[in-house]
């Protein structure tokens, strides 16, 4: 059996809406979606992406949450382990950057390909 990371599983098995996923494909993709399903991790992804130079250190993110630094670090580690965030160590600090390939793979999972300027609201918001 081919052992893929969650990001690779999404990239190889997309889009979800055109063909049914195999059990193995679903099991490969689920960790990526599970990581994003946590509100803290979803906000962390947004904060890192919106931060100056699209990268942030844990020390830059702590004030946005009423959580301890180790808890924030844990959430960042989860996002890194599934491939949503890349990280580099600089001295004693670890900097996180959104992995653009992973974000594109998640968008591709649902077949999110639109013409430039085309707006779309979530189904429940229409």
MOBEL-V727808 format. One record per backbone hydrogen bond with DSSP energy under -1.0 kcal/mol. CO is the residue of the C=O (numbers start at 0). NH is the residue of the N-H. Records with the same first field share a line. If there is no record, write none. Layout:
# MOBEL-V727808
CO=NH + NH
This chain:
# MOBEL-V727808
4=8
5=9
6=10
7=11
8=12
14=17
21=25
22=26
23=27
24=28
25=29
28=31 + 32
29=33
30=34
31=35
32=36
37=41
38=42
39=43
40=44
41=45
42=46
43=47
44=48
45=49
50=53
51=54
55=95
56=59
57=60 + 61
60=63
61=64
67=71
68=72
69=73
70=74
71=75
72=76
73=77
74=78
75=79
76=80
77=81
78=83 + 84
79=82
83=98
85=96
87=94
89=92
92=89
94=87
95=55
96=85
98=102
99=103
100=104
101=105
102=106
103=107
104=108
106=111
107=110
108=15
110=112
114=117
121=124
